[in-house]
């Protein structure tokens, strides 16, 4: 199972890079990403309300 373990920093970086910047086209600092015990929390505002569900599902 160790192969599936990732650090919280790795998860945070992936959500920021692939979801927020890559998929949504946001600046990397537009939404704060926190990871604790494998749970991702997003904090911030998006210009389009329709991007919120995508950000949540993708994270």
PDB file with one MODEL, atoms N, CA, C and O in Angstrom:
MODEL        1
ATOM      1  N   UNK A   1       0.819  -1.195   0.000  1.00  0.00           N
ATOM      2  CA  UNK A   1       0.000   0.000   0.000  1.00  0.00           C
ATOM      3  C   UNK A   1       0.865   1.262   0.000  1.00  0.00           C
ATOM      4  O   UNK A   1       0.384   2.333  -0.372  1.00  0.00           O
ATOM      5  N   UNK A   2       2.100   1.159   0.400  1.00  0.00           N
ATOM      6  CA  UNK A   2       2.963   2.338   0.480  1.00  0.00           C
ATOM      7  C   UNK A   2       3.062   3.056  -0.865  1.00  0.00           C
ATOM      8  O   UNK A   2       3.251   4.272  -0.906  1.00  0.00           O
ATOM      9  N   UNK A   3       2.936   2.311  -1.962  1.00  0.00           N
ATOM     10  CA  UNK A   3       3.049   2.932  -3.282  1.00  0.00           C
ATOM     11  C   UNK A   3       1.958   3.981  -3.508  1.00  0.00           C
ATOM     12  O   UNK A   3       2.140   4.906  -4.299  1.00  0.00           O
ATOM     13  N   UNK A   4       0.827   3.839  -2.816  1.00  0.00           N
ATOM     14  CA  UNK A   4      -0.272   4.769  -2.996  1.00  0.00           C
ATOM     15  C   UNK A   4      -0.207   5.973  -2.061  1.00  0.00           C
ATOM     16  O   UNK A   4      -0.992   6.910  -2.202  1.00  0.00           O
ATOM     17  N   UNK A   5       0.712   5.954  -1.118  1.00  0.00           N
ATOM     18  CA  UNK A   5       0.831   7.060  -0.179  1.00  0.00           C
ATOM     19  C   UNK A   5       1.560   8.222  -0.829  1.00  0.00           C
ATOM     20  O   UNK A   5       2.612   8.050  -1.446  1.00  0.00           O
ATOM     21  N   UNK A   6       0.983   9.408  -0.681  1.00  0.00           N
ATOM     22  CA  UNK A   6       1.617  10.617  -1.201  1.00  0.00           C
ATOM     23  C   UNK A   6       1.611  11.648  -0.091  1.00  0.00           C
ATOM     24  O   UNK A   6       0.747  11.641   0.785  1.00  0.00           O
ATOM     25  N   UNK A   7       2.579  12.525  -0.145  1.00  0.00           N
ATOM     26  CA  UNK A   7       2.625  13.566   0.879  1.00  0.00           C
ATOM     27  C   UNK A   7       1.512  14.586   0.628  1.00  0.00           C
ATOM     28  O   UNK A   7       1.007  14.728  -0.486  1.00  0.00           O
ATOM     29  N   UNK A   8       1.157  15.274   1.682  1.00  0.00           N
ATOM     30  CA  UNK A   8       0.133  16.320   1.549  1.00  0.00           C
ATOM     31  C   UNK A   8       0.601  17.409   0.596  1.00  0.00           C
ATOM     32  O   UNK A   8      -0.206  17.988  -0.131  1.00  0.00           O
ATOM     33  N   UNK A   9       1.888  17.690   0.596  1.00  0.00           N
ATOM     34  CA  UNK A   9       2.437  18.695  -0.323  1.00  0.00           C
ATOM     35  C   UNK A   9       2.302  18.244  -1.779  1.00  0.00           C
ATOM     36  O   UNK A   9       2.008  19.060  -2.652  1.00  0.00           O
ATOM     37  N   UNK A  10       2.512  16.961  -2.044  1.00  0.00           N
ATOM     38  CA  UNK A  10       2.331  16.443  -3.407  1.00  0.00           C
ATOM     39  C   UNK A  10       0.882  16.581  -3.865  1.00  0.00           C
ATOM     40  O   UNK A  10       0.619  16.961  -5.006  1.00  0.00           O
ATOM     41  N   UNK A  11      -0.044  16.273  -2.981  1.00  0.00           N
ATOM     42  CA  UNK A  11      -1.470  16.395  -3.309  1.00  0.00           C
ATOM     43  C   UNK A  11      -1.817  17.861  -3.554  1.00  0.00           C
ATOM     44  O   UNK A  11      -2.492  18.185  -4.531  1.00  0.00           O
ATOM     45  N   UNK A  12      -1.359  18.745  -2.675  1.00  0.00           N
ATOM     46  CA  UNK A  12      -1.634  20.173  -2.830  1.00  0.00           C
ATOM     47  C   UNK A  12      -1.091  20.690  -4.155  1.00  0.00           C
ATOM     48  O   UNK A  12      -1.771  21.428  -4.868  1.00  0.00           O
ATOM     49  N   UNK A  13       0.119  20.304  -4.475  1.00  0.00           N
ATOM     50  CA  UNK A  13       0.753  20.755  -5.723  1.00  0.00           C
ATOM     51  C   UNK A  13      -0.018  20.244  -6.936  1.00  0.00           C
ATOM     52  O   UNK A  13      -0.206  20.985  -7.901  1.00  0.00           O
ATOM     53  N   UNK A  14      -0.464  18.994  -6.902  1.00  0.00           N
ATOM     54  CA  UNK A  14      -1.201  18.435  -8.031  1.00  0.00           C
ATOM     55  C   UNK A  14      -2.540  19.142  -8.221  1.00  0.00           C
ATOM     56  O   UNK A  14      -2.915  19.455  -9.351  1.00  0.00           O
ATOM     57  N   UNK A  15      -3.259  19.396  -7.139  1.00  0.00           N
ATOM     58  CA  UNK A  15      -4.537  20.100  -7.247  1.00  0.00           C
ATOM     59  C   UNK A  15      -4.310  21.507  -7.814  1.00  0.00           C
ATOM     60  O   UNK A  15      -5.051  21.953  -8.690  1.00  0.00           O
ATOM     61  N   UNK A  16      -3.298  22.190  -7.317  1.00  0.00           N
ATOM     62  CA  UNK A  16      -3.007  23.542  -7.809  1.00  0.00           C
ATOM     63  C   UNK A  16      -2.628  23.514  -9.282  1.00  0.00           C
ATOM     64  O   UNK A  16      -3.203  24.250 -10.083  1.00  0.00           O
ATOM     65  N   UNK A  17      -1.671  22.676  -9.644  1.00  0.00           N
ATOM     66  CA  UNK A  17      -1.143  22.662 -11.008  1.00  0.00           C
ATOM     67  C   UNK A  17      -2.115  22.093 -12.032  1.00  0.00           C
ATOM     68  O   UNK A  17      -2.321  22.688 -13.090  1.00  0.00           O
ATOM     69  N   UNK A  18      -2.716  20.945 -11.726  1.00  0.00           N
ATOM     70  CA  UNK A  18      -3.546  20.259 -12.715  1.00  0.00           C
ATOM     71  C   UNK A  18      -4.995  20.752 -12.743  1.00  0.00           C
ATOM     72  O   UNK A  18      -5.595  20.850 -13.813  1.00  0.00           O
ATOM     73  N   UNK A  19      -5.555  21.060 -11.577  1.00  0.00           N
ATOM     74  CA  UNK A  19      -6.965  21.450 -11.529  1.00  0.00           C
ATOM     75  C   UNK A  19      -7.122  22.950 -11.687  1.00  0.00           C
ATOM     76  O   UNK A  19      -7.766  23.416 -12.627  1.00  0.00           O
ATOM     77  N   UNK A  20      -6.538  23.706 -10.777  1.00  0.00           N
ATOM     78  CA  UNK A  20      -6.773  25.147 -10.779  1.00  0.00           C
ATOM     79  C   UNK A  20      -6.109  25.844 -11.966  1.00  0.00           C
ATOM     80  O   UNK A  20      -6.752  26.623 -12.668  1.00  0.00           O
ATOM     81  N   UNK A  21      -4.840  25.567 -12.187  1.00  0.00           N
ATOM     82  CA  UNK A  21      -4.123  26.225 -13.287  1.00  0.00           C
ATOM     83  C   UNK A  21      -4.424  25.531 -14.614  1.00  0.00           C
ATOM     84  O   UNK A  21      -4.794  26.185 -15.589  1.00  0.00           O
ATOM     85  N   UNK A  22      -4.265  24.205 -14.652  1.00  0.00           N
ATOM     86  CA  UNK A  22      -4.429  23.471 -15.905  1.00  0.00           C
ATOM     87  C   UNK A  22      -5.853  23.439 -16.427  1.00  0.00           C
ATOM     88  O   UNK A  22      -6.099  23.847 -17.562  1.00  0.00           O
ATOM     89  N   UNK A  23      -6.793  22.965 -15.627  1.00  0.00           N
ATOM     90  CA  UNK A  23      -8.173  22.786 -16.091  1.00  0.00           C
ATOM     91  C   UNK A  23      -8.990  24.073 -16.069  1.00  0.00           C
ATOM     92  O   UNK A  23      -9.792  24.317 -16.970  1.00  0.00           O
ATOM     93  N   UNK A  24      -8.790  24.892 -15.046  1.00  0.00           N
ATOM     94  CA  UNK A  24      -9.613  26.097 -14.909  1.00  0.00           C
ATOM     95  C   UNK A  24      -8.916  27.358 -15.406  1.00  0.00           C
ATOM     96  O   UNK A  24      -9.559  28.398 -15.552  1.00  0.00           O
ATOM     97  N   UNK A  25      -7.626  27.285 -15.666  1.00  0.00           N
ATOM     98  CA  UNK A  25      -6.903  28.439 -16.185  1.00  0.00           C
ATOM     99  C   UNK A  25      -6.740  29.575 -15.193  1.00  0.00           C
ATOM    100  O   UNK A  25      -6.656  30.739 -15.586  1.00  0.00           O
ATOM    101  N   UNK A  26      -6.696  29.247 -13.916  1.00  0.00           N
ATOM    102  CA  UNK A  26      -6.565  30.266 -12.876  1.00  0.00           C
ATOM    103  C   UNK A  26      -5.098  30.508 -12.544  1.00  0.00           C
ATOM    104  O   UNK A  26      -4.257  29.640 -12.777  1.00  0.00           O
ATOM    105  N   UNK A  27      -4.789  31.678 -12.003  1.00  0.00           N
ATOM    106  CA  UNK A  27      -3.438  31.882 -11.477  1.00  0.00           C
ATOM    107  C   UNK A  27      -3.230  30.923 -10.298  1.00  0.00           C
ATOM    108  O   UNK A  27      -4.187  30.565  -9.612  1.00  0.00           O
ATOM    109  N   UNK A  28      -2.007  30.518 -10.070  1.00  0.00           N
ATOM    110  CA  UNK A  28      -1.738  29.519  -9.032  1.00  0.00           C
ATOM    111  C   UNK A  28      -2.107  29.987  -7.630  1.00  0.00           C
ATOM    112  O   UNK A  28      -2.287  29.159  -6.738  1.00  0.00           O
ATOM    113  N   UNK A  29      -2.224  31.291  -7.415  1.00  0.00           N
ATOM    114  CA  UNK A  29      -2.565  31.799  -6.088  1.00  0.00           C
ATOM    115  C   UNK A  29      -4.023  32.253  -5.976  1.00  0.00           C
ATOM    116  O   UNK A  29      -4.393  32.898  -4.994  1.00  0.00           O
ATOM    117  N   UNK A  30      -4.849  31.926  -6.963  1.00  0.00           N
ATOM    118  CA  UNK A  30      -6.251  32.366  -6.962  1.00  0.00           C
ATOM    119  C   UNK A  30      -7.075  31.680  -5.877  1.00  0.00           C
ATOM    120  O   UNK A  30      -7.978  32.288  -5.302  1.00  0.00           O
ATOM    121  N   UNK A  31      -6.770  30.433  -5.602  1.00  0.00           N
ATOM    122  CA  UNK A  31      -7.501  29.650  -4.606  1.00  0.00           C
ATOM    123  C   UNK A  31      -6.464  28.975  -3.709  1.00  0.00           C
ATOM    124  O   UNK A  31      -5.518  28.355  -4.195  1.00  0.00           O
ATOM    125  N   UNK A  32      -6.649  29.102  -2.414  1.00  0.00           N
ATOM    126  CA  UNK A  32      -5.755  28.446  -1.465  1.00  0.00           C
ATOM    127  C   UNK A  32      -6.147  26.976  -1.360  1.00  0.00           C
ATOM    128  O   UNK A  32      -7.327  26.641  -1.260  1.00  0.00           O
ATOM    129  N   UNK A  33      -5.148  26.112  -1.385  1.00  0.00           N
ATOM    130  CA  UNK A  33      -5.373  24.671  -1.293  1.00  0.00           C
ATOM    131  C   UNK A  33      -4.710  24.170  -0.010  1.00  0.00           C
ATOM    132  O   UNK A  33      -3.509  24.346   0.199  1.00  0.00           O
ATOM    133  N   UNK A  34      -5.512  23.548   0.834  1.00  0.00           N
ATOM    134  CA  UNK A  34      -5.017  22.976   2.078  1.00  0.00           C
ATOM    135  C   UNK A  34      -5.277  21.480   2.056  1.00  0.00           C
ATOM    136  O   UNK A  34      -6.335  21.042   1.606  1.00  0.00           O
ATOM    137  N   UNK A  35      -4.328  20.694   2.535  1.00  0.00           N
ATOM    138  CA  UNK A  35      -4.500  19.242   2.610  1.00  0.00           C
ATOM    139  C   UNK A  35      -4.122  18.801   4.015  1.00  0.00           C
ATOM    140  O   UNK A  35      -3.042  19.114   4.516  1.00  0.00           O
ATOM    141  N   UNK A  36      -5.031  18.072   4.633  1.00  0.00           N
ATOM    142  CA  UNK A  36      -4.760  17.534   5.962  1.00  0.00           C
ATOM    143  C   UNK A  36      -5.350  16.139   6.051  1.00  0.00           C
ATOM    144  O   UNK A  36      -6.543  15.946   5.820  1.00  0.00           O
ATOM    145  N   UNK A  37      -4.527  15.184   6.381  1.00  0.00           N
ATOM    146  CA  UNK A  37      -4.948  13.780   6.472  1.00  0.00           C
ATOM    147  C   UNK A  37      -5.616  13.308   5.180  1.00  0.00           C
ATOM    148  O   UNK A  37      -6.564  12.524   5.217  1.00  0.00           O
ATOM    149  N   UNK A  38      -5.115  13.791   4.032  1.00  0.00           N
ATOM    150  CA  UNK A  38      -5.633  13.379   2.734  1.00  0.00           C
ATOM    151  C   UNK A  38      -6.895  14.087   2.286  1.00  0.00           C
ATOM    152  O   UNK A  38      -7.407  13.797   1.205  1.00  0.00           O
ATOM    153  N   UNK A  39      -7.409  15.007   3.084  1.00  0.00           N
ATOM    154  CA  UNK A  39      -8.621  15.750   2.734  1.00  0.00           C
ATOM    155  C   UNK A  39      -8.208  17.107   2.182  1.00  0.00           C
ATOM    156  O   UNK A  39      -7.448  17.843   2.812  1.00  0.00           O
ATOM    157  N   UNK A  40      -8.724  17.429   0.986  1.00  0.00           N
ATOM    158  CA  UNK A  40      -8.395  18.686   0.323  1.00  0.00           C
ATOM    159  C   UNK A  40      -9.473  19.722   0.631  1.00  0.00           C
ATOM    160  O   UNK A  40     -10.668  19.450   0.516  1.00  0.00           O
ATOM    161  N   UNK A  41      -9.029  20.912   1.025  1.00  0.00           N
ATOM    162  CA  UNK A  41      -9.931  22.031   1.263  1.00  0.00           C
ATOM    163  C   UNK A  41      -9.510  23.174   0.356  1.00  0.00           C
ATOM    164  O   UNK A  41      -8.335  23.538   0.308  1.00  0.00           O
ATOM    165  N   UNK A  42     -10.473  23.740  -0.366  1.00  0.00           N
ATOM    166  CA  UNK A  42     -10.224  24.870  -1.247  1.00  0.00           C
ATOM    167  C   UNK A  42     -10.842  26.111  -0.624  1.00  0.00           C
ATOM    168  O   UNK A  42     -11.963  26.067  -0.117  1.00  0.00           O
ATOM    169  N   UNK A  43     -10.107  27.223  -0.663  1.00  0.00           N
ATOM    170  CA  UNK A  43     -10.615  28.461  -0.080  1.00  0.00           C
ATOM    171  C   UNK A  43     -10.304  29.607  -1.033  1.00  0.00           C
ATOM    172  O   UNK A  43      -9.148  29.850  -1.380  1.00  0.00           O
ATOM    173  N   UNK A  44     -11.353  30.305  -1.447  1.00  0.00           N
ATOM    174  CA  UNK A  44     -11.158  31.432  -2.350  1.00  0.00           C
ATOM    175  C   UNK A  44     -12.425  31.714  -3.134  1.00  0.00           C
ATOM    176  O   UNK A  44     -13.486  31.156  -2.850  1.00  0.00           O
ATOM    177  N   UNK A  45     -12.303  32.578  -4.112  1.00  0.00           N
ATOM    178  CA  UNK A  45     -13.436  32.964  -4.953  1.00  0.00           C
ATOM    179  C   UNK A  45     -13.092  32.711  -6.413  1.00  0.00           C
ATOM    180  O   UNK A  45     -11.963  32.937  -6.846  1.00  0.00           O
ATOM    181  N   UNK A  46     -14.070  32.244  -7.156  1.00  0.00           N
ATOM    182  CA  UNK A  46     -13.912  32.042  -8.586  1.00  0.00           C
ATOM    183  C   UNK A  46     -14.806  33.022  -9.328  1.00  0.00           C
ATOM    184  O   UNK A  46     -15.867  33.400  -8.831  1.00  0.00           O
ATOM    185  N   UNK A  47     -14.383  33.431 -10.506  1.00  0.00           N
ATOM    186  CA  UNK A  47     -15.179  34.378 -11.285  1.00  0.00           C
ATOM    187  C   UNK A  47     -16.491  33.759 -11.740  1.00  0.00           C
ATOM    188  O   UNK A  47     -17.530  34.419 -11.727  1.00  0.00           O
ATOM    189  N   UNK A  48     -16.446  32.500 -12.140  1.00  0.00           N
ATOM    190  CA  UNK A  48     -17.652  31.839 -12.638  1.00  0.00           C
ATOM    191  C   UNK A  48     -18.133  30.805 -11.638  1.00  0.00           C
ATOM    192  O   UNK A  48     -17.386  29.913 -11.236  1.00  0.00           O
ATOM    193  N   UNK A  49     -19.358  30.933 -11.252  1.00  0.00           N
ATOM    194  CA  UNK A  49     -19.959  29.980 -10.322  1.00  0.00           C
ATOM    195  C   UNK A  49     -19.933  28.565 -10.889  1.00  0.00           C
ATOM    196  O   UNK A  49     -19.829  27.595 -10.139  1.00  0.00           O
ATOM    197  N   UNK A  50     -20.027  28.448 -12.196  1.00  0.00           N
ATOM    198  CA  UNK A  50     -20.038  27.126 -12.840  1.00  0.00           C
ATOM    199  C   UNK A  50     -18.715  26.389 -12.677  1.00  0.00           C
ATOM    200  O   UNK A  50     -18.670  25.175 -12.873  1.00  0.00           O
ATOM    201  N   UNK A  51     -17.638  27.085 -12.326  1.00  0.00           N
ATOM    202  CA  UNK A  51     -16.339  26.431 -12.104  1.00  0.00           C
ATOM    203  C   UNK A  51     -16.243  25.764 -10.734  1.00  0.00           C
ATOM    204  O   UNK A  51     -15.371  24.920 -10.523  1.00  0.00           O
ATOM    205  N   UNK A  52     -17.108  26.120  -9.816  1.00  0.00           N
ATOM    206  CA  UNK A  52     -17.028  25.575  -8.456  1.00  0.00           C
ATOM    207  C   UNK A  52     -17.220  24.055  -8.432  1.00  0.00           C
ATOM    208  O   UNK A  52     -16.393  23.363  -7.839  1.00  0.00           O
ATOM    209  N   UNK A  53     -18.279  23.502  -9.053  1.00  0.00           N
ATOM    210  CA  UNK A  53     -18.431  22.048  -9.022  1.00  0.00           C
ATOM    211  C   UNK A  53     -17.261  21.308  -9.678  1.00  0.00           C
ATOM    212  O   UNK A  53     -16.855  20.248  -9.201  1.00  0.00           O
ATOM    213  N   UNK A  54     -16.719  21.858 -10.763  1.00  0.00           N
ATOM    214  CA  UNK A  54     -15.588  21.237 -11.430  1.00  0.00           C
ATOM    215  C   UNK A  54     -14.371  21.215 -10.520  1.00  0.00           C
ATOM    216  O   UNK A  54     -13.678  20.202 -10.433  1.00  0.00           O
ATOM    217  N   UNK A  55     -14.111  22.312  -9.851  1.00  0.00           N
ATOM    218  CA  UNK A  55     -12.974  22.385  -8.929  1.00  0.00           C
ATOM    219  C   UNK A  55     -13.130  21.367  -7.797  1.00  0.00           C
ATOM    220  O   UNK A  55     -12.171  20.693  -7.420  1.00  0.00           O
ATOM    221  N   UNK A  56     -14.333  21.267  -7.268  1.00  0.00           N
ATOM    222  CA  UNK A  56     -14.585  20.347  -6.152  1.00  0.00           C
ATOM    223  C   UNK A  56     -14.429  18.899  -6.598  1.00  0.00           C
ATOM    224  O   UNK A  56     -13.743  18.120  -5.936  1.00  0.00           O
ATOM    225  N   UNK A  57     -15.055  18.529  -7.712  1.00  0.00           N
ATOM    226  CA  UNK A  57     -14.964  17.135  -8.194  1.00  0.00           C
ATOM    227  C   UNK A  57     -13.527  16.769  -8.551  1.00  0.00           C
ATOM    228  O   UNK A  57     -13.068  15.666  -8.251  1.00  0.00           O
ATOM    229  N   UNK A  58     -12.831  17.681  -9.180  1.00  0.00           N
ATOM    230  CA  UNK A  58     -11.470  17.391  -9.625  1.00  0.00           C
ATOM    231  C   UNK A  58     -10.486  17.289  -8.472  1.00  0.00           C
ATOM    232  O   UNK A  58      -9.538  16.505  -8.522  1.00  0.00           O
ATOM    233  N   UNK A  59     -10.710  18.073  -7.447  1.00  0.00           N
ATOM    234  CA  UNK A  59      -9.809  18.030  -6.288  1.00  0.00           C
ATOM    235  C   UNK A  59      -9.955  16.719  -5.559  1.00  0.00           C
ATOM    236  O   UNK A  59      -9.280  16.492  -4.555  1.00  0.00           O
TER     237      UNK A  59
ENDMDL
END
